[in-house]
């Protein structure tokens, strides 16, 4: 799923290190996460289980927020 209304938990794309784009947000574990472009977002949103690096990046941020 693709979300545009919630605040994303990350400032930088886990793939490129570039700033997150407002039109490239997705949902992960109940949090809104961001990517630098819609291509990265779409790949993750449709295939999160096959993106262990992205998930690890987001999991660290989620853990730090706790």
C-alpha positions in Angstrom: 0.0 0.0 0.0 1.1 3.6 -0.6 0.5 6.3 1.9 0.8 10.1 1.5 -0.7 11.6 4.7 1.4 10.3 7.6 4.8 11.6 8.7 7.6 9.3 7.6 10.0 8.0 10.3 13.1 8.3 8.1 14.7 11.3 6.4 16.8 9.4 3.9 16.2 6.6 1.5 17.6 3.3 2.7 18.7 2.5 -0.9 20.3 5.7 -2.1 20.9 7.8 1.0 19.1 10.7 -0.8 16.3 12.7 0.9 12.9 11.1 1.1 10.4 12.3 -1.5 6.9 13.2 -0.3 5.3 11.1 -3.0 7.4 8.0 -2.2 5.9 6.9 1.1 4.9 3.3 2.1 3.7 1.5 5.2 5.9 -0.8 7.2 5.0 -2.4 10.6 2.4 0.3 11.2 4.8 3.2 10.4 5.1 5.4 7.3 8.5 5.0 5.7 10.0 6.9 2.8 12.1 6.4 -0.3 13.8 8.8 -2.7 11.5 7.9 -5.6 8.4 6.0 -6.4 10.3 3.2 -8.1 12.0 2.2 -4.8 8.8 2.7 -2.9 6.8 0.5 -5.3 9.4 -2.2 -5.2 9.4 -2.2 -1.4 5.6 -1.9 -1.0 5.0 -4.9 -3.3 7.9 -7.0 -2.1 9.0 -6.0 1.4 9.9 -9.6 2.4 12.5 -9.7 -0.3 14.1 -6.4 0.8 16.0 -7.3 4.0 18.3 -4.3 3.8 15.4 -1.9 3.7 13.6 -3.7 6.5 16.8 -3.7 8.7 17.2 0.1 8.1 13.6 0.8 9.2 13.8 -1.7 12.1 16.7 0.2 13.6 14.9 3.5 13.3 11.8 1.9 14.9 13.9 0.5 17.7 15.5 3.9 18.4 12.1 5.5 18.6 11.0 3.1 21.4 
